[in-house]
Amino acid sequence: MASTPPDKADNLVALVLARPEISSLSDLNNKSIAIEEKQAASSGRVSAALIAAGAAEVQFSEGQRGAIDRLISGEVPAAVLTLASREAAEWFPDIAGFRTFRIPLAQARL
C-alpha cells in the first residue's frame, strides 16, 4: 500500500514471512529484514511495531531483487510482504516452510 489515509493507518498489519528457524519475533534481533521499496516509506512504523512485539534491533534492507526472492534464497531470514488491513491479514494463508507473523501497526507509536 503506497499511502494509507490517516484514519485507516491504525487498522494496518505488517505481514512478515520468516524462515522456519525463526520461531518468534525476538529471533530477528540484530538481523536484516528484506522490505520492498513500496513499503519502505512505512518502515518507521513497521520497525516500531516490531520493537513493541519483541524484535528490538532489526534493520530493513532494500535490494535489487524482491523481498520474497531474497527470503527464499536465504539472503535474509525474513521479509515484509505487505501492509494489509486487519481483516485481510487474518485471511492471509500460512505458507508451508515459512512462519507468518502478523504485526499490528496500531500497537506502535512513533
Contacts in CASP RR format, 6 or more apart in sequence:
PFRMAT RR
TARGET T0000
AUTHOR 0000-0000-0000
METHOD contacts of the structure
MODEL  1
MASTPPDKADNLVALVLARPEISSLSDLNNKSIAIEEKQAASSGRVSAAL
IAAGAAEVQFSEGQRGAIDRLISGEVPAAVLTLASREAAEWFPDIAGFRT
FRIPLAQARL
1 12 0 8 1.000
1 38 0 8 1.000
1 39 0 8 1.000
1 82 0 8 1.000
1 83 0 8 1.000
1 84 0 8 1.000
2 38 0 8 1.000
2 41 0 8 1.000
3 41 0 8 1.000
4 12 0 8 1.000
4 83 0 8 1.000
8 85 0 8 1.000
9 45 0 8 1.000
9 105 0 8 1.000
10 105 0 8 1.000
10 106 0 8 1.000
11 85 0 8 1.000
11 86 0 8 1.000
11 106 0 8 1.000
12 45 0 8 1.000
12 83 0 8 1.000
12 84 0 8 1.000
12 85 0 8 1.000
12 86 0 8 1.000
12 104 0 8 1.000
12 105 0 8 1.000
12 106 0 8 1.000
13 83 0 8 1.000
13 84 0 8 1.000
13 85 0 8 1.000
13 86 0 8 1.000
13 88 0 8 1.000
13 89 0 8 1.000
13 102 0 8 1.000
13 103 0 8 1.000
13 104 0 8 1.000
13 105 0 8 1.000
14 46 0 8 1.000
14 49 0 8 1.000
14 50 0 8 1.000
14 80 0 8 1.000
14 82 0 8 1.000
14 83 0 8 1.000
14 101 0 8 1.000
14 102 0 8 1.000
14 103 0 8 1.000
14 105 0 8 1.000
15 80 0 8 1.000
15 81 0 8 1.000
15 82 0 8 1.000
15 83 0 8 1.000
15 84 0 8 1.000
15 89 0 8 1.000
15 92 0 8 1.000
15 100 0 8 1.000
15 101 0 8 1.000
15 102 0 8 1.000
16 25 0 8 1.000
16 33 0 8 1.000
16 50 0 8 1.000
16 78 0 8 1.000
16 79 0 8 1.000
16 80 0 8 1.000
16 81 0 8 1.000
16 100 0 8 1.000
16 101 0 8 1.000
16 102 0 8 1.000
16 103 0 8 1.000
17 68 0 8 1.000
17 71 0 8 1.000
17 78 0 8 1.000
17 79 0 8 1.000
17 81 0 8 1.000
17 95 0 8 1.000
17 98 0 8 1.000
17 99 0 8 1.000
17 100 0 8 1.000
17 101 0 8 1.000
18 27 0 8 1.000
18 28 0 8 1.000
18 71 0 8 1.000
18 77 0 8 1.000
18 78 0 8 1.000
18 79 0 8 1.000
18 98 0 8 1.000
18 99 0 8 1.000
18 100 0 8 1.000
18 101 0 8 1.000
19 71 0 8 1.000
19 74 0 8 1.000
19 77 0 8 1.000
19 78 0 8 1.000
19 98 0 8 1.000
19 99 0 8 1.000
20 97 0 8 1.000
20 98 0 8 1.000
20 99 0 8 1.000
21 27 0 8 1.000
21 77 0 8 1.000
22 28 0 8 1.000
22 77 0 8 1.000
22 78 0 8 1.000
22 99 0 8 1.000
23 99 0 8 1.000
24 54 0 8 1.000
25 50 0 8 1.000
25 53 0 8 1.000
25 54 0 8 1.000
25 55 0 8 1.000
25 101 0 8 1.000
25 103 0 8 1.000
26 54 0 8 1.000
26 55 0 8 1.000
26 56 0 8 1.000
27 55 0 8 1.000
27 77 0 8 1.000
28 50 0 8 1.000
28 55 0 8 1.000
28 58 0 8 1.000
28 77 0 8 1.000
28 78 0 8 1.000
29 54 0 8 1.000
29 55 0 8 1.000
29 56 0 8 1.000
29 57 0 8 1.000
29 58 0 8 1.000
30 57 0 8 1.000
30 58 0 8 1.000
31 58 0 8 1.000
31 59 0 8 1.000
31 76 0 8 1.000
31 77 0 8 1.000
31 78 0 8 1.000
32 58 0 8 1.000
32 59 0 8 1.000
32 60 0 8 1.000
32 61 0 8 1.000
32 76 0 8 1.000
32 77 0 8 1.000
33 58 0 8 1.000
33 59 0 8 1.000
33 60 0 8 1.000
33 61 0 8 1.000
33 76 0 8 1.000
33 77 0 8 1.000
33 78 0 8 1.000
33 79 0 8 1.000
33 80 0 8 1.000
34 60 0 8 1.000
34 61 0 8 1.000
34 62 0 8 1.000
34 63 0 8 1.000
34 66 0 8 1.000
34 67 0 8 1.000
34 68 0 8 1.000
34 70 0 8 1.000
34 71 0 8 1.000
34 75 0 8 1.000
34 76 0 8 1.000
34 78 0 8 1.000
34 79 0 8 1.000
34 80 0 8 1.000
35 43 0 8 1.000
35 46 0 8 1.000
35 60 0 8 1.000
35 61 0 8 1.000
35 62 0 8 1.000
35 67 0 8 1.000
35 79 0 8 1.000
35 80 0 8 1.000
36 62 0 8 1.000
36 66 0 8 1.000
36 67 0 8 1.000
36 80 0 8 1.000
37 62 0 8 1.000
39 46 0 8 1.000
39 80 0 8 1.000
39 82 0 8 1.000
39 83 0 8 1.000
40 60 0 8 1.000
40 62 0 8 1.000
42 83 0 8 1.000
42 105 0 8 1.000
43 60 0 8 1.000
44 110 0 8 1.000
45 105 0 8 1.000
45 108 0 8 1.000
45 110 0 8 1.000
46 60 0 8 1.000
46 80 0 8 1.000
46 83 0 8 1.000
46 103 0 8 1.000
46 105 0 8 1.000
47 58 0 8 1.000
47 60 0 8 1.000
47 108 0 8 1.000
48 105 0 8 1.000
48 108 0 8 1.000
48 109 0 8 1.000
48 110 0 8 1.000
49 103 0 8 1.000
49 104 0 8 1.000
49 105 0 8 1.000
49 107 0 8 1.000
49 108 0 8 1.000
50 58 0 8 1.000
50 103 0 8 1.000
50 108 0 8 1.000
51 58 0 8 1.000
51 108 0 8 1.000
52 107 0 8 1.000
52 108 0 8 1.000
53 101 0 8 1.000
53 103 0 8 1.000
53 107 0 8 1.000
60 80 0 8 1.000
61 76 0 8 1.000
63 70 0 8 1.000
65 73 0 8 1.000
67 76 0 8 1.000
67 79 0 8 1.000
67 80 0 8 1.000
67 81 0 8 1.000
68 79 0 8 1.000
68 81 0 8 1.000
70 76 0 8 1.000
70 79 0 8 1.000
71 77 0 8 1.000
71 78 0 8 1.000
71 79 0 8 1.000
71 98 0 8 1.000
78 101 0 8 1.000
83 105 0 8 1.000
84 92 0 8 1.000
86 104 0 8 1.000
89 102 0 8 1.000
90 102 0 8 1.000
92 100 0 8 1.000
92 102 0 8 1.000
94 100 0 8 1.000
END
